Amino acid sequence: MFNSERRARKPSLLACLGALLAAASIGLSAYAAHGVSDPLAQQHLNMAALYAFAHGAVLVALGPRTQGAIAHLALYVLLLGVLLFSGSLVGGALWQWPTRLAPVGGTTLMAGWVLLAINALRR
């Protein structure tokens, strides 16, 4: 019976990417603690890791169970938002890139959560 249940479930790209995002956030946080001496860079890296971990966990939890176009769109919007937000902070902290995409990523994250709220009301 276990095998038939397993075959009935489809792989979840969102869950896979969420798990990888959470794993990367652990490494990023460790690097911030042990490999970076600048306090502002450490703060930015830890903030990026926090957002990546939290949203990665959400993708792992909701990705396989999501039904409907709005819910799927919401999770992909969250993924895009965390990549823009956290990626911008990491680029700024490690390579002195401009962090112009952080506000775009934050706004995208808020839009993803609003989409999830709308989807919750539509059930």
All heavy atoms as an XYZ file, in Angstrom:
901
protein
N       0.816     -1.184      0.000
C       0.000      0.000      0.000
C       0.869      1.260      0.000
O       0.543      2.234     -0.635
C      -0.939     -0.019      1.187
C      -1.914      1.134      1.142
S      -2.926      1.169      2.584
C      -4.473      0.685      1.971
N       1.962      1.239      0.719
C       2.855      2.387      0.766
C       3.333      2.768     -0.638
O       3.371      3.938     -0.985
C       4.041      2.094      1.681
C       5.046      3.205      1.699
C       4.787      4.391      2.353
C       6.266      3.065      1.042
C       5.706      5.413      2.365
C       7.192      4.082      1.044
C       6.915      5.268      1.720
N       3.676      1.763     -1.434
C       4.177      2.044     -2.782
C       3.113      2.674     -3.662
O       3.416      3.556     -4.459
C       4.715      0.767     -3.431
C       6.036      0.353     -2.823
O       6.755      1.182     -2.282
N       6.336     -0.926     -2.895
N       1.846      2.237     -3.562
C       0.806      2.832     -4.391
C       0.530      4.274     -3.966
O       0.274      5.123     -4.807
C      -0.476      2.003     -4.324
O      -1.004      2.008     -3.015
N       0.590      4.539     -2.660
C       0.419      5.922     -2.194
C       1.557      6.789     -2.692
O       1.356      7.932     -3.090
C       0.379      5.974     -0.670
C      -0.888      5.458     -0.071
C      -0.849      5.515      1.446
O      -0.045      6.290      2.000
O      -1.610      4.772      2.060
N       2.745      6.268     -2.645
C       3.917      7.026     -3.070
C       3.842      7.351     -4.559
O       4.178      8.441     -4.982
C       5.179      6.242     -2.755
C       6.425      7.040     -2.962
C       7.617      6.287     -2.462
N       8.782      7.132     -2.590
C       9.970      6.756     -2.276
N      10.183      5.572     -1.778
N      10.985      7.569     -2.434
N       3.399      6.395     -5.356
C       3.290      6.634     -6.791
C       2.197      7.638     -7.118
O       2.271      8.335     -8.108
C       3.034      5.316     -7.526
C       4.309      4.585     -7.828
C       4.037      3.378     -8.680
N       4.388      2.230     -7.840
C       3.720      1.120     -7.761
N       2.654      0.926     -8.476
N       4.109      0.158     -6.965
N       1.167      7.699     -6.294
C       0.062      8.618     -6.549
C       0.482     10.066     -6.323
O      -0.069     10.973     -6.928
C      -1.118      8.275     -5.647
N       1.444     10.294     -5.464
C       1.921     11.649     -5.212
C       2.913     12.056     -6.283
O       3.751     11.272     -6.702
C       2.598     11.730     -3.848
C       1.609     11.641     -2.714
C       2.305     11.804     -1.400
N       2.809     10.480     -1.024
C       3.871     10.267     -0.268
N       4.563     11.268      0.191
N       4.259      9.056      0.026
N       2.820     13.301     -6.703
C       3.743     13.820     -7.694
C       4.895     14.524     -6.994
O       4.718     15.086     -5.920
C       3.030     14.816     -8.602
C       1.954     14.200     -9.453
C       1.321     15.259    -10.313
C       0.184     14.665    -11.114
N      -0.494     15.671    -11.908
N       6.063     14.535     -7.616
C       7.164     15.299     -7.040
C       6.793     16.785     -7.006
O       6.050     17.264     -7.853
C       8.326     15.058     -8.001
C       7.908     13.956     -8.893
C       6.425     13.848     -8.834
N       7.309     17.494     -6.037
C       7.003     18.911     -5.894
C       8.261     19.738     -6.108
O       9.178     19.719     -5.275
C       6.418     19.194     -4.507
O       6.264     20.574     -4.323
N       8.300     20.457     -7.218
C       9.422     21.348     -7.492
C       9.514     22.425     -6.419
O      10.600     22.764     -5.960
C       9.267     21.985     -8.878
C      10.346     22.999     -9.267
C      11.719     22.341     -9.322
C      10.003     23.645    -10.594
N       8.369     22.957     -6.004
C       8.371     23.995     -4.973
C       8.961     23.473     -3.663
O       9.746     24.166     -3.015
C       6.959     24.523     -4.743
C       6.425     25.444     -5.830
C       4.920     25.623     -5.681
C       7.133     26.787     -5.782
N       8.600     22.276     -3.264
C       9.139     21.703     -2.028
C      10.632     21.454     -2.157
O      11.397     21.714     -1.216
C       8.409     20.417     -1.670
N      11.057     20.965     -3.298
C      12.479     20.722     -3.534
C      13.266     22.029     -3.451
O      14.289     22.116     -2.761
C      12.673     20.064     -4.893
S      14.405     19.821     -5.336
N      12.792     23.063     -4.138
C      13.485     24.352     -4.113
C      13.444     24.972     -2.722
O      14.424     25.591     -2.285
C      12.870     25.298     -5.147
C      13.067     24.879     -6.610
C      12.303     25.807     -7.534
C      14.541     24.834     -6.969
N      12.341     24.791     -2.022
C      12.251     25.296     -0.652
C      13.254     24.629      0.272
O      13.892     25.292      1.097
N      13.402     23.318      0.131
C      14.367     22.596      0.957
C      15.798     23.043      0.642
O      16.616     23.226      1.552
C      14.223     21.091      0.741
N      16.098     23.248     -0.632
C      17.430     23.735     -1.004
C      17.672     25.149     -0.485
O      18.771     25.486     -0.041
C      17.602     23.679     -2.523
C      17.654     22.285     -3.129
C      17.674     22.361     -4.656
C      18.861     21.518     -2.609
N      16.632     25.964     -0.534
C      16.725     27.323     -0.011
C      16.996     27.298      1.493
O      17.856     28.035      1.994
C      15.419     28.052     -0.312
C      15.366     29.554     -0.246
C      16.372     30.188     -1.176
C      13.959     30.020     -0.611
N      16.293     26.460      2.227
C      16.510     26.342      3.671
C      17.912     25.823      3.972
O      18.583     26.323      4.890
C      15.448     25.439      4.291
N      18.382     24.847      3.212
C      19.735     24.314      3.414
C      20.782     25.389      3.157
O      21.734     25.543      3.934
C      19.966     23.109      2.500
N      20.602     26.144      2.083
C      21.552     27.218      1.773
C      21.555     28.281      2.864
O      22.602     28.864      3.179
C      21.215     27.840      0.423
N      20.393     28.515      3.461
C      20.319     29.531      4.505
C      21.127     29.133      5.738
O      21.696     29.996      6.411
C      18.864     29.802      4.887
O      18.331     28.747      5.642
N      21.191     27.857      6.029
C      21.994     27.392      7.164
C      23.473     27.684      6.903
O      24.182     28.208      7.758
C      21.790     25.872      7.405
C      20.324     25.548      7.665
C      22.689     25.369      8.523
C      19.747     26.173      8.895
N      23.927     27.361      5.699
C      25.309     27.653      5.338
C      25.597     29.144      5.339
O      26.663     29.591      5.778
N      24.646     29.917      4.858
C      24.811     31.369      4.815
C      24.926     31.938      6.226
O      25.776     32.793      6.506
C      23.641     32.003      4.074
C      23.694     33.505      3.859
C      24.917     33.907      3.057
C      22.422     33.959      3.152
N      24.099     31.460      7.125
C      24.151     31.918      8.510
C      25.474     31.527      9.172
O      26.067     32.324      9.910
C      22.973     31.334      9.290
O      22.959     31.825     10.591
N      25.939     30.326      8.913
C      27.234     29.886      9.457
C      28.366     30.741      8.893
O      29.279     31.135      9.635
C      27.462     28.414      9.133
N      28.296     31.034      7.616
C      29.328     31.888      7.012
C      29.301     33.280      7.630
O      30.354     33.864      7.907
C      29.153     31.964      5.491
C      30.204     32.815      4.841
C      31.525     32.373      4.771
C      29.890     34.060      4.312
C      32.510     33.156      4.193
C      30.872     34.846      3.733
C      32.177     34.397      3.674
O      33.148     35.182      3.114
N      28.107     33.810      7.870
C      27.997     35.126      8.492
C      28.644     35.124      9.880
O      29.298     36.091     10.268
C      26.534     35.549      8.588
N      28.464     34.033     10.610
C      28.990     33.952     11.971
C      30.495     33.726     12.015
O      31.168     34.232     12.913
C      28.282     32.841     12.740
N      31.018     32.972     11.055
C      32.421     32.556     11.144
C      33.337     33.109     10.064
O      34.554     33.055     10.220
C      32.510     31.024     11.122
C      31.718     30.375     12.196
N      32.070     30.416     13.530
C      30.559     29.670     12.149
C      31.168     29.772     14.244
N      30.237     29.305     13.434
N      32.767     33.617      8.981
C      33.620     34.027      7.866
C      33.588     35.507      7.538
O      34.284     35.952      6.636
N      32.772     36.264      8.255
C      32.622     37.687      7.954
C      32.871     38.470      9.234
O      32.288     38.160     10.281
C      31.200     37.984      7.410
C      31.011     39.460      7.174
C      30.945     37.201      6.135
N      33.726     39.486      9.158
C      34.031     40.259     10.364
C      33.258     41.575     10.445
O      33.064     42.106     11.530
C      35.533     40.537     10.441
O      35.952     41.248      9.291
N      32.796     42.090      9.316
C      32.065     43.359      9.312
C      30.665     43.156      9.910
O      29.880     42.358      9.395
C      31.964     43.879      7.880
C      31.171     45.169      7.783
O      31.308     46.021      8.678
O      30.387     45.314      6.812
N      30.337     43.883     10.987
C      29.025     43.685     11.641
C      27.828     43.967     10.730
O      26.821     43.252     10.799
C      29.049     44.665     12.817
C      30.487     44.976     13.048
C      31.173     44.821     11.726
N      27.919     44.974      9.865
C      26.799     45.271      8.968
C      26.609     44.149      7.952
O      25.483     43.733      7.673
C      27.000     46.610      8.269
C      25.847     47.066      7.370
C      24.556     47.201      8.188
C      26.189     48.378      6.688
N      27.707     43.638      7.413
C      27.627     42.514      6.469
C      27.050     41.285      7.169
O      26.218     40.573      6.593
C      28.999     42.206      5.878
N      27.464     41.031      8.411
C      26.914     39.911      9.171
C      25.402     40.067      9.351
O      24.650     39.110      9.189
C      27.569     39.813     10.549
C      28.943     39.232     10.555
C      29.518     39.199     11.957
O      29.165     39.998     12.828
N      30.425     38.259     12.191
N      24.998     41.281      9.679
C      23.567     41.534      9.875
C      22.787     41.288      8.594
O      21.724     40.656      8.616
C      23.371     42.977     10.345
C      21.944     43.332     10.635
C      21.791     44.780     11.071
O      22.755     45.531     11.148
N      20.568     45.174     11.349
N      23.309     41.756      7.469
C      22.623     41.557      6.190
C      22.566     40.079      5.810
O      21.541     39.596      5.320
C      23.296     42.367      5.095
C      22.997     43.822      5.177
N      23.503     44.738      4.290
C      22.236     44.542      6.036
C      23.066     45.942      4.599
N      22.300     45.849      5.660
N      23.656     39.371      6.032
C      23.672     37.946      5.704
C      22.710     37.159      6.605
O      22.010     36.256      6.134
C      25.089     37.382      5.823
C      26.077     37.874      4.768
C      27.490     37.391      5.085
C      25.657     37.444      3.375
N      22.679     37.506      7.877
C      21.747     36.822      8.778
C      20.300     37.135      8.434
O      19.434     36.260      8.531
C      22.049     37.172     10.236
C      23.218     36.372     10.770
O      23.363     35.199     10.464
N      24.051     37.010     11.562
N      20.018     38.363      8.023
C      18.652     38.715      7.607
C      18.275     37.926      6.356
O      17.171     37.384      6.262
C      18.550     40.214      7.335
C      17.181     40.654      6.857
S      15.906     40.564      8.105
C      16.417     41.858      9.194
N      19.180     37.850      5.403
C      18.932     37.081      4.180
C      18.696     35.611      4.512
O      17.787     34.978      3.963
C      20.115     37.226      3.219
N      19.500     35.065      5.428
C      19.349     33.661      5.816
C      18.008     33.428      6.520
O      17.340     32.415      6.271
C      20.503     33.241      6.731
N      17.602     34.352      7.370
C      16.334     34.218      8.081
C      15.159     34.164      7.108
O      14.301     33.291      7.201
C      16.159     35.382      9.061
C      14.820     35.462      9.781
C      14.659     34.288     10.734
C      14.710     36.781     10.520
N      15.147     35.097      6.162
C      14.056     35.127      5.186
C      14.092     33.889      4.291
O      13.046     33.313      3.974
C      14.127     36.398      4.343
C      13.434     37.562      4.996
C      13.969     38.185      6.116
C      12.234     38.049      4.494
C      13.333     39.246      6.722
C      11.584     39.114      5.097
C      12.140     39.703      6.209
O      11.499     40.757      6.807
N      15.274     33.475      3.879
C      15.397     32.295      3.020
C      14.937     31.040      3.752
O      14.228     30.208      3.174
C      16.841     32.140      2.542
N      15.318     30.910      5.019
C      14.916     29.721      5.765
C      13.400     29.681      5.967
O      12.766     28.655      5.726
C      15.626     29.648      7.117
C      15.307     28.386      7.852
C      16.007     27.222      7.566
C      14.308     28.337      8.799
C      15.709     26.037      8.208
C      13.992     27.157      9.446
C      14.699     25.998      9.160
N      12.841     30.790      6.414
C      11.405     30.817      6.696
C      10.587     30.538      5.447
O       9.650     29.726      5.471
C      11.020     32.169      7.296
N      10.941     31.172      4.354
C      10.155     30.983      3.136
C      10.456     29.631      2.489
O       9.588     29.042      1.851
C      10.362     32.156      2.177
C       9.683     33.393      2.669
N      10.309     34.265      3.540
C       8.437     33.867      2.474
C       9.460     35.240      3.836
N       8.313     35.018      3.216
N      11.668     29.122      2.677
C      11.961     27.766      2.223
C      11.104     26.751      2.947
O      10.554     25.831      2.338
N      10.944     26.927      4.259
C      10.100     26.017      5.041
C       8.639     26.101      4.589
O       7.949     25.079      4.511
C      10.226     26.340      6.528
N       8.184     27.294      4.274
C       6.808     27.456      3.777
C       6.635     26.708      2.458
O       5.631     26.028      2.243
C       6.457     28.951      3.618
C       5.184     29.143      2.802
C       6.316     29.606      4.985
N       7.618     26.816      1.572
C       7.535     26.131      0.283
C       7.532     24.613      0.471
O       6.809     23.896     -0.223
C       8.675     26.557     -0.636
C       8.638     28.011     -1.094
C       9.894     28.348     -1.889
C       7.396     28.298     -1.910
N       8.338     24.123      1.418
C       8.361     22.682      1.697
C       7.005     22.232      2.230
O       6.474     21.192      1.831
C       9.485     22.330      2.696
C       9.335     20.909      3.221
C      10.844     22.516      2.041
N       6.429     23.019      3.126
C       5.167     22.627      3.752
C       3.981     22.729      2.794
O       3.123     21.855      2.768
C       4.912     23.484      4.987
N       3.922     23.807      2.029
C       2.748     24.046      1.191
C       2.891     23.551     -0.247
O       1.883     23.275     -0.893
C       2.407     25.543      1.174
C       2.027     26.167      2.512
C       1.692     27.641      2.329
C       0.876     25.425      3.153
N       4.094     23.448     -0.738
C       4.310     23.079     -2.135
C       3.615     21.812     -2.578
O       2.880     21.812     -3.563
N       3.779     20.712     -1.861
C       3.154     19.462     -2.298
C       1.632     19.439     -2.146
O       0.956     18.655     -2.783
C       3.771     18.399     -1.384
C       4.927     19.029     -0.728
C       4.694     20.503     -0.741
N       1.088     20.274     -1.290
C      -0.343     20.247     -0.996
C      -1.138     21.311     -1.739
O      -2.355     21.369     -1.618
C      -0.554     20.455      0.501
C      -0.014     19.320      1.337
C       0.098     19.735      2.794
N       0.799     18.767      3.604
C       2.105     18.579      3.594
N       2.873     19.269      2.810
N       2.664     17.672      4.374
N      -0.456     22.167     -2.450
C      -1.117     23.305     -3.074
C      -1.994     22.869     -4.237
O      -1.577     22.093     -5.090
C      -0.068     24.312     -3.578
O       0.712     24.723     -2.463
C      -0.697     25.514     -4.199
N      -3.206     23.396     -4.235
C      -4.145     23.137     -5.324
C      -4.690     24.468     -5.806
O      -4.997     25.343     -4.999
C      -5.282     22.245     -4.853
C      -4.814     20.865     -4.448
C      -5.966     20.032     -3.917
O      -7.072     20.493     -3.754
N      -5.673     18.768     -3.652
N      -4.795     24.609     -7.098
C      -5.362     25.824     -7.669
C      -4.296     26.766     -8.190
O      -3.168     26.807     -7.696
N      -4.688     27.514     -9.187
C      -3.756     28.413     -9.865
C      -3.278     29.546     -8.960
O      -2.090     29.898     -8.981
C      -4.408     28.985    -11.119
N      -4.178     30.096     -8.161
C      -3.784     31.222     -7.309
C      -2.769     30.768     -6.267
O      -1.778     31.455     -6.001
C      -5.014     31.870     -6.642
C      -5.873     32.569     -7.697
C      -4.595     32.869     -5.576
C      -7.158     33.157     -7.170
N      -2.982     29.612     -5.677
C      -2.061     29.101     -4.660
C      -0.689     28.811     -5.261
O       0.335     29.150     -4.664
C      -2.635     27.857     -4.013
N      -0.660     28.196     -6.433
C       0.625     27.940     -7.084
C       1.326     29.245     -7.433
O       2.531     29.389     -7.213
C       0.434     27.088     -8.348
C       0.411     25.630     -8.069
N      -0.757     24.933     -7.933
C       1.411     24.744     -7.871
C      -0.467     23.665     -7.678
N       0.840     23.525     -7.626
N       0.576     30.182     -7.982
C       1.155     31.487     -8.301
C       1.716     32.134     -7.047
O       2.834     32.671     -7.060
C       0.100     32.387     -8.944
C       0.543     33.822     -9.231
C       1.674     33.847    -10.242
C      -0.643     34.650     -9.705
N       0.989     32.077     -5.945
C       1.436     32.686     -4.691
C       2.774     32.106     -4.239
O       3.678     32.852     -3.838
C       0.381     32.483     -3.608
N       2.924     30.792     -4.326
C       4.171     30.174     -3.883
C       5.333     30.516     -4.803
O       6.454     30.740     -4.329
C       3.991     28.665     -3.752
C       3.027     28.220     -2.651
C       2.950     26.705     -2.596
C       3.426     28.781     -1.295
N       5.081     30.583     -6.094
C       6.155     30.990     -7.008
C       6.516     32.459     -6.814
O       7.683     32.855     -6.934
C       5.787     30.691     -8.464
C       6.016     29.244     -8.820
C       4.954     28.368     -8.999
C       7.312     28.744     -8.955
C       5.166     27.037     -9.307
C       7.527     27.409     -9.259
C       6.460     26.561     -9.437
O       6.683     25.238     -9.728
N       5.534     33.291     -6.478
C       5.805     34.696     -6.176
C       6.645     34.791     -4.896
O       7.590     35.585     -4.823
C       4.488     35.505     -6.082
C       4.720     36.890     -5.501
C       3.846     35.613     -7.455
N       6.335     33.972     -3.893
C       7.159     33.941     -2.682
C       8.589     33.520     -2.995
O       9.548     34.113     -2.483
C       6.570     32.978     -1.642
C       5.354     33.440     -0.872
C       4.880     32.343      0.078
C       5.619     34.715     -0.105
N       8.739     32.509     -3.833
C      10.076     32.057     -4.221
C      10.845     33.178     -4.909
O      12.000     33.460     -4.571
C       9.979     30.831     -5.132
C      11.296     30.283     -5.679
C      12.212     29.822     -4.551
C      11.019     29.141     -6.651
N      10.208     33.841     -5.856
C      10.860     34.956     -6.544
C      11.215     36.063     -5.559
O      12.331     36.608     -5.592
C       9.949     35.497     -7.651
C      10.465     36.735     -8.389
C      11.760     36.429     -9.118
C       9.399     37.253     -9.340
N      10.290     36.382     -4.665
C      10.538     37.448     -3.697
C      11.716     37.163     -2.794
O      12.560     38.035     -2.556
N      11.811     35.951     -2.286
C      12.918     35.632     -1.386
C      14.239     35.601     -2.147
O      15.278     36.001     -1.609
C      12.666     34.335     -0.586
C      12.890     33.099     -1.416
C      13.519     34.302      0.659
N      14.221     35.156     -3.393
C      15.460     35.178     -4.180
C      15.921     36.613     -4.440
O      17.119     36.916     -4.328
C      15.271     34.431     -5.500
C      15.102     32.920     -5.383
C      14.787     32.306     -6.746
C      16.339     32.273     -4.777
N      14.982     37.497     -4.748
C      15.343     38.903     -4.974
C      15.800     39.572     -3.680
O      16.823     40.258     -3.645
C      14.160     39.666     -5.570
C      13.782     39.332     -7.003
C      12.473     40.015     -7.380
C      14.892     39.724     -7.950
N      15.031     39.381     -2.601
C      15.344     40.036     -1.333
C      16.660     39.510     -0.756
O      17.603     40.268     -0.519
C      14.199     39.839     -0.339
C      14.455     40.489      0.984
C      14.244     41.849      1.139
C      14.908     39.761      2.070
C      14.487     42.471      2.360
C      15.146     40.366      3.288
C      14.932     41.726      3.433
N      16.709     38.215     -0.526
C      17.903     37.633      0.089
C      19.110     37.737     -0.836
O      20.218     38.030     -0.390
C      17.654     36.170      0.463
O      16.691     36.090      1.493
N      18.882     37.509     -2.118
C      19.985     37.610     -3.078
C      20.586     38.998     -3.119
O      21.810     39.160     -3.196
N      19.749     40.001     -3.039
C      20.241     41.379     -3.045
C      21.067     41.670     -1.792
O      22.127     42.298     -1.861
C      19.055     42.345     -3.147
O      19.500     43.667     -3.245
N      20.590     41.206     -0.639
C      21.341     41.420      0.601
C      22.682     40.675      0.590
O      23.698     41.216      1.029
C      20.519     40.979      1.811
C      19.307     41.830      2.161
C      18.590     41.256      3.381
C      19.694     43.274      2.403
N      22.667     39.460      0.087
C      23.914     38.683      0.012
C      24.892     39.343     -0.949
O      26.082     39.494     -0.642
C      23.628     37.223     -0.401
C      24.910     36.484     -0.737
C      22.868     36.503      0.704
N      24.401     39.749     -2.121
C      25.277     40.425     -3.085
C      25.864     41.702     -2.523
O      27.040     42.010     -2.739
N      25.064     42.449     -1.783
C      25.560     43.676     -1.166
C      26.591     43.407     -0.085
O      27.594     44.107      0.021
N      26.342     42.384      0.731
C      27.248     42.081      1.843
C      28.571     41.474      1.377
O      29.626     41.800      1.916
C      26.565     41.126      2.821
N      28.511     40.614      0.376
C      29.721     39.901     -0.032
C      30.501     40.569     -1.160
O      31.730     40.492     -1.192
C      29.364     38.466     -0.448
C      28.779     37.571      0.640
C      28.516     36.181      0.094
C      29.690     37.517      1.856
N      29.785     41.207     -2.077
C      30.464     41.735     -3.253
C      30.212     43.223     -3.474
O      30.510     43.739     -4.537
C      30.043     40.944     -4.499
C      30.339     39.480     -4.345
C      31.568     38.900     -4.268
C      29.388     38.440     -4.209
N      31.430     37.542     -4.089
C      30.098     37.227     -4.054
C      27.989     38.393     -4.194
C      29.473     36.001     -3.899
C      27.376     37.166     -4.036
C      28.120     35.993     -3.891
N      29.620     43.872     -2.489
C      29.319     45.302     -2.543
C      28.452     45.673     -3.744
O      28.568     46.763     -4.308
C      30.610     46.152     -2.532
C      31.333     46.176     -1.214
C      32.013     44.854     -0.895
O      32.686     44.284     -1.743
N      31.828     44.363      0.312
N      27.591     44.757     -4.155
C      26.626     45.071     -5.214
C      25.571     46.005     -4.638
O      25.297     45.973     -3.433
C      25.940     43.812     -5.712
C      26.822     42.851     -6.450
C      28.096     43.044     -6.874
C      26.475     41.521     -6.832
N      28.567     41.924     -7.498
C      27.593     40.975     -7.495
C      25.338     40.753     -6.686
C      27.601     39.697     -8.005
C      25.346     39.469     -7.196
C      26.471     38.947     -7.853
N      24.959     46.812     -5.481
C      23.853     47.630     -4.970
C      22.691     46.729     -4.542
O      22.466     45.672     -5.129
C      23.443     48.497     -6.164
C      24.201     48.003     -7.332
C      25.244     47.042     -6.881
N      21.990     47.151     -3.519
C      20.898     46.336     -2.971
C      19.537     46.855     -3.447
O      18.551     46.756     -2.738
C      20.949     46.316     -1.438
O      20.914     47.662     -0.963
C      22.191     45.612     -0.937
N      19.493     47.372     -4.648
C      18.250     47.929     -5.191
C      17.125     46.912     -5.315
O      15.962     47.282     -5.329
C      18.499     48.525     -6.577
C      19.168     49.877     -6.537
C      19.453     50.307     -7.916
N      20.869     49.985     -8.056
C      21.632     50.265     -9.067
N      21.136     50.829    -10.119
N      22.888     49.976     -9.074
N      17.467     45.651     -5.427
C      16.428     44.636     -5.609
C      15.799     44.179     -4.293
O      14.776     43.501     -4.305
C      16.982     43.436     -6.374
C      17.351     43.713     -7.831
C      17.931     42.454     -8.465
C      16.155     44.204     -8.604
N      16.390     44.559     -3.160
C      15.815     44.149     -1.875
C      14.395     44.690     -1.684
O      13.498     43.927     -1.303
C      16.731     44.561     -0.716
N      14.139     45.975     -1.950
C      12.758     46.445     -1.804
C      11.787     45.782     -2.788
O      10.631     45.503     -2.450
C      12.842     47.947     -2.067
C      14.267     48.302     -1.864
C      15.054     47.077     -2.209
N      12.264     45.503     -3.988
C      11.426     44.799     -4.966
C      11.113     43.398     -4.450
O       9.971     42.926     -4.523
C      12.128     44.740     -6.349
C      11.341     43.891     -7.324
C      12.370     46.129     -6.889
N      12.123     42.728     -3.893
C      11.920     41.407     -3.326
C      10.966     41.433     -2.146
O      10.097     40.564     -2.022
N      11.097     42.421     -1.284
C      10.194     42.547     -0.142
C       8.759     42.783     -0.575
O       7.820     42.180     -0.029
N       8.580     43.632     -1.567
C       7.240     43.888     -2.099
C       6.675     42.629     -2.741
O       5.488     42.310     -2.584
C       7.283     45.046     -3.110
O       7.825     46.197     -2.461
C       5.906     45.366     -3.646
N       7.527     41.888     -3.428
C       7.106     40.633     -4.053
C       6.701     39.613     -2.991
O       5.704     38.898     -3.152
C       8.231     40.084     -4.952
O       8.602     41.093     -5.899
C       7.804     38.838     -5.691
N       7.448     39.561     -1.887
C       7.074     38.674     -0.786
C       5.702     39.049     -0.229
O       4.860     38.169      0.011
C       8.118     38.731      0.331
C       9.426     37.999      0.063
C      10.466     38.355      1.111
C       9.192     36.500      0.039
N       5.468     40.329     -0.026
C       4.162     40.758      0.475
C       3.056     40.375     -0.497
O       1.983     39.909     -0.084
C       4.156     42.263      0.733
C       4.983     42.656      1.940
S       4.831     44.397      2.358
C       5.878     45.142      1.136
N       3.310     40.521     -1.788
C       2.300     40.156     -2.793
C       2.011     38.653     -2.736
O       0.854     38.232     -2.846
C       2.776     40.554     -4.188
N       3.042     37.849     -2.550
C       2.843     36.402     -2.429
C       1.983     36.043     -1.238
O       1.088     35.195     -1.332
N       2.224     36.692     -0.115
C       1.411     36.422      1.074
C      -0.022     36.894      0.886
O      -0.961     36.241      1.349
C       2.043     37.056      2.315
C       3.218     36.259      2.802
C       4.537     36.587      2.682
C       3.177     34.993      3.449
N       5.318     35.590      3.224
C       4.509     34.606      3.704
C       2.151     34.152      3.839
C       4.828     33.410      4.338
C       2.471     32.959      4.468
C       3.799     32.596      4.712
N      -0.208     38.018      0.206
C      -1.571     38.486     -0.077
C      -2.290     37.492     -0.985
O      -3.469     37.180     -0.776
C      -1.557     39.907     -0.685
C      -2.919     40.290     -1.241
C      -1.104     40.923      0.364
N      -1.584     36.954     -1.969
C      -2.185     35.936     -2.838
C      -2.580     34.692     -2.040
O      -3.633     34.099     -2.291
C      -1.243     35.569     -3.982
C      -1.126     36.579     -5.112
C       0.018     36.207     -6.046
C      -2.436     36.670     -5.867
N      -1.738     34.295     -1.084
C      -2.101     33.156     -0.243
C      -3.328     33.464      0.607
O      -4.188     32.596      0.803
C      -0.931     32.763      0.671
C       0.165     31.921      0.045
C       1.299     31.708      1.039
C      -0.368     30.588     -0.440
N      -3.430     34.694      1.075
C      -4.621     35.095      1.846
C      -5.876     35.048      0.993
O      -6.920     34.559      1.422
C      -4.412     36.493      2.434
N      -5.766     35.552     -0.228
C      -6.910     35.526     -1.159
C      -7.303     34.082     -1.439
O      -8.484     33.730     -1.425
C      -6.571     36.278     -2.461
C      -6.475     37.781     -2.187
C      -7.586     35.977     -3.551
C      -5.864     38.578     -3.329
N      -6.313     33.233     -1.651
C      -6.600     31.832     -1.917
C      -7.288     31.173     -0.720
O      -8.195     30.360     -0.890
C      -5.307     31.081     -2.263
C      -5.576     29.664     -2.656
O      -6.201     29.392     -3.675
N      -5.121     28.725     -1.832
N      -6.883     31.541      0.482
C      -7.501     30.968      1.683
C      -8.981     31.354      1.789
O      -9.802     30.553      2.245
C      -6.750     31.427      2.935
N      -9.324     32.545      1.337
C     -10.719     32.982      1.384
C     -11.560     32.334      0.285
O     -12.771     32.236      0.424
C     -10.817     34.497      1.260
C     -10.280     35.280      2.460
C     -10.324     36.774      2.157
C     -11.076     34.959      3.710
N     -10.932     31.905     -0.776
C     -11.649     31.324     -1.915
C     -12.031     29.864     -1.685
O     -12.774     29.293     -2.454
C     -10.814     31.426     -3.184
C     -10.645     32.841     -3.662
C      -9.745     32.899     -4.877
N      -9.982     31.819     -5.811
C     -10.646     31.915     -6.952
N     -11.128     33.064     -7.320
N     -10.783     30.874     -7.757
N     -11.522     29.223     -0.679
C     -11.792     27.793     -0.455
C     -13.199     27.530     -0.111
O     -13.925     28.096      0.527
C     -10.881     27.246      0.634
C      -9.467     27.169      0.170
C      -8.673     26.499      1.227
N      -7.260     26.625      0.899
C      -6.324     26.065      1.575
N      -6.614     25.339      2.620
N      -5.070     26.183      1.254
